[in-house]
Amino acid sequence: MRLLLAAFGDPGHAFPAIALGRELAARGHEVWLETWSRWREHVEREGMRFAAAPEYQAFPTRERPLKPYEAAVKAARASSVLVRDVEPDLVVADILTVAAGLAAELAGRPWATLVPHLLPTPEPGFPLYSTGARLPRTAAGRAWWRALDPLALIGARRGRGDLNGARARLGLSSLAHVHGGISRRLALVATFPQLEYPRAVWPAAARVTGPLLWERPAAAVEPPPGEGPLVLVAPSTSQDPGGALLAATLEGLADEPVRVLGVAPGHPVRAPRNARVVEWLSYADAMRQADAVVCHAGHGTLARALASGAPVIACPVAGDMAENGARVAWAGAGVSLPRRLIGPRGVRLAVRKVLAGPSFALRAATFSAWARTHDGAAAAADAVEELARG
């Protein structure tokens, strides 16, 4: 088959698309991946054809405000040319790449959505997504969150109106349902089912596949010498370019009976005696050796840690990181620090808690065991093939 994937260029979105595309290409399909040019070499090395995505400003700023879906409309018109040229049997659009789904509709092609994290659509009684609140344990807690459901619905309806405005500018019909940026034919939810809160009714199109894991080639790195537990610090390069989390962890754990391996791309860092800091490393290799992972809880890093059997100290700062941190704490495979506590003392106490007993490590091990017998890329590719064959 001929398949076109499209992904936002941040690693948390591009890497899962590359993982899926690699699996589909290995099955003999002709796979195109439209994403940012920085990933071209990797896309082609994994057996796919590369297409450069339109790189417009996607989110409004004070200096450069945007109308709702302004960038998506421009990108949809550009991407529709690619869809017409490739003539794919199916388009798979990353959840942030609404333009690819719109372009597929313009060309009369079916499309699916790749959700490279937790399913963000609401459920009655669930906390508002991305707030970092845990699933309520009492009837009173569920009633409290149900009382806020109308506020979430107001936002969803506003989003529907904005999307329908963009669809009208492209000559597409309006949608009656909310969350129209997610395909109603197939939504690949690339996360661990153990991190999803139990729903009374799952969307019919949603398929939880397990995480789609891919990383850039990198050399293995030796951890610091010694016998103490190994703590890996894996900060977000996009949300923490100054290395604040690494600095806090190095300071907080300098006198602890642990070894620390940290990542600091682009700038030198002075490490205490029990630590080693490198510019980059293979997370797949390092996390298999780690007794705990300190991270900002971007979904890709979080999923890699759990697939490796390492419990997590989540230090969320933006986006859906607070939600990811809440889910890993709810699942018992780590702890989540409120933003106000992310500092040397907070990280030190959180690491002590995770390493103090076996419960977190044992729970993380169940994720690793599940991942060994459930290949997320294979499950997602199966679903893509099923829909494409119709």
Secondary structure, 3 states (H helix, E strand, C coil): CEEEEECCCCHHHHHHHHHHHHHHHHCCCEEEEEECHHHHHHHHHCCCEEEECCCCCCCCCCCCCCCCCHHHHHHHHHHHHHHHHHCCCEEEEECCCHHHHHHHHHCCCCEEEEECCCCCCCCCCCCCCCCCCCCCCCHHHHHHHHHCHHHHHHHHHHHHHHHHHHHHHCCCCCCCCCCCCCCCCCEEECCCHHHCCCCCCCCCCEEECCCCCCCCCCCCCCCCCCCCCEEEEECCCCCCCCCHHHHHHHHHCCCCCCEEEEECCCCCCCCCCCEEEECCCCHHHHHHHCCEEEECCCHHHHHHHHHCCCCEEECCCCCCHHHHHHHHHHCCCEEECCHHHCCHHHHHHHHHHHHHCCHHHHHHHHHHHHHHHCCHHHHHHHHHHHHHHC
